[in-house]
Amino acid sequence: MSVEEIISVDGRITPAAEALIPVKDDGVYRGDGVFEVARLYGGRPFALDDHLDRLERSAAQIELPIDRRAVEAEIDALLAAHGDADAQIRLVMTRGGRRIAAIEELPALGPSVSLASVTYSPSVILTGAKTLSYGANMQATRLAKAQGADEAVLVRPDGIVLEPPTSTVFWVGDDGVLRTPHLPAGILDSITRRRLLEVLDGVEEGDYPLEELLAAKEAFLASSVREVQPVSSVDGKELDRNGSRTREAREAFDGLIGDWLSTAEGAS
């Protein structure tokens, strides 16, 4: 079912094709700004406060002032105009002072995803900030697709696994332990990752070399939009797409969403 894509720019809501911002904005010229993407279930944004908190942290990291009250009011108006369809909401704050909120159709995702490793060196001063400077992330995806994969998994020059360009990665080794890179490795503090760590038992976090991921029996990606998506292969090595820990994560996340929706419906 298609979704009408609408955008709010500083509170003015229009169809996406009619939304305008000044070209002379360093958000356009230099990718100087911050953003967030949250998933809508029945028109309701999941973990919106968490996304807004991270938006504020990212903005503070690049010394970008934002007006959270104005952002929240404009989100409310946009959601009211959108209705109750499943979709995603993108929030963008630019150096030029534009507040942008966009309702977008969810991307088409397959039942699983294949990965190819791409060497990537994090920018230390931007580590942990979700900024508009995503050119390197998008190029990593293009490089992975050139290798025949669906998506990249970023790996530091010293061989330590980071994350895919727009998600986080978990995997299970021969010992049955579920692992994921820790934040000090240079990854984003993913909201979905954090929620999964709260509900899954026995997850280890740390610095892990690519060889450990390549030796995995099963793996999955997690993000607000992907939710939990099994990994079918890494650098051509086939993985179990229906592993027990992947199913456990999927069921746990579905349970989180179900509980949240029940609470939201009860409060409305």
C-alpha positions, -999 to 999 in steps of 0.1 A, spaced: 0 0 0 15 33 -11 19 62 14 14 98 5 48 114 11 45 148 28 71 171 42 70 199 69 96 226 64 97 250 94 60 240 100 47 244 65 33 210 53 32 202 15 34 172 -7 70 160 -9 75 172 -45 66 208 -35 87 212 -4 114 238 -7 144 250 12 170 277 2 198 262 -18 223 284 0 222 263 32 253 245 45 231 215 50 230 214 12 264 228 4 284 209 30 262 182 45 263 202 77 234 191 99 219 162 117 191 137 111 170 109 125 147 83 110 120 66 131 94 40 120 57 46 122 34 17 132 -2 26 125 9 62 122 26 62 156 64 68 158 82 41 179 108 54 204 103 90 193 117 104 225 149 83 221 153 96 185 148 132 196 173 128 225 199 114 200 191 143 176 199 167 204 231 149 213 242 149 176 234 186 173 253 194 204 283 175 191 285 197 160 274 229 179 241 232 160 213 248 180 179 232 176 145 241 191 131 208 204 97 222 213 92 236 177 104 202 163 79 183 185 50 206 176 58 202 139 60 164 142 26 163 158 11 184 130 27 162 104 16 130 120 -20 144 122 -19 152 85 -4 117 77 -30 95 94 -25 59 106 -5 42 78 28 24 85 56 46 72 88 62 83 95 98 95 127 115 87 139 145 107 166 168 94 181 199 110 204 220 88 231 245 96 210 271 78 183 267 105 158 246 86 136 221 105 125 194 81 102 165 89 92 141 62 68 112 60 83 86 36 73 52 23 91 23 40 119 9 18 114 -25 2 135 -50 21 140 -87 13 136 -115 39 174 -115 43 205 -94 33 239 -103 20 270 -83 32 304 -74 18 331 -60 40 343 -25 31 373 -8 48 362 24 65 380 48 89 356 66 113 359 104 117 369 107 154 352 141 159 319 128 144 319 94 160 285 88 176 268 118 158 242 111 132 251 139 108 241 146 72 277 138 61 267 103 49 286 103 16 311 77 28 283 54 41 265 56 7 297 49 -12 303 19 10 269 5 0 278 11 -37 311 -7 -33 294 -37 -16 268 -39 -44 296 -39 -70 308 -71 -52 274 -86 -57 262 -80 -21 231 -61 -9 248 -40 17 282 -32 32 296 -40 66 321 -14 76 355 -26 89 382 -4 104 417 -3 87 429 -25 116 403 -52 108 378 -44 136 341 -48 126 320 -17 129 285 -17 115 266 -15 82 260 21 68 225 24 82 221 -4 108 240 -24 134 251 -60 132 249 -90 156 263 -125 150 267 -159 166 300 -178 166 308 -215 170 304 -212 208 268 -201 205 274 -166 220 257 -136 204 281 -107 198 279 -71 186 306 -44 184 307 -21 214 302 17 211 340 25 217 348 7 185 334 38 167 298 29 160 265 48 164 245 43 195 217 26 177 183 28 194 172 -6 181 205 -21 192 200 -7 227 165 -21 230 177 -55 219 205 -55 244 179 -49 271 157 -79 262 182 -105 249 203 -126 273 240 -132 270 250 -107 244 287 -99 244 300 -65 232 336 -57 222 362 -52 195 360 -81 171 381 -88 140 364 -95 106 376 -131 109 351 -136 138 322 -123 117 333 -145 88 333 -175 111 297 -168 123 270 -194 120 242 -168 118 239 -130 119 213 -103 116 211 -66 111 190 -43 134 177 -8 128 145 12 132 135 6 96 149 -29 91 138 -41 126 156 -75 127 168 -88 93 187 -121 89 220 -120 71 223 -146 43 261 -143 36 292 -122 45 319 -119 18 303 -149 0 302 -172 30 267 -185 35 250 -182 69 219 -198 85 191 -174 77 168 -190 103 192 -194 133 178 -197 168 193 -164 181 180 -145 150 145 -159 156 148 -150 193 158 -114 184 129 -111 159 104 -124 184 118 -102 212 116 -71 190 81 -80 178 71 -83 215 85 -49 223 65 -33 195 33 -52 205 36 -41 241 43 -5 231 13 -5 207 -10 -20 234 1 7 258 -3 35 233 -38 23 223 -48 21 260 -36 56 266 -55 71 236 
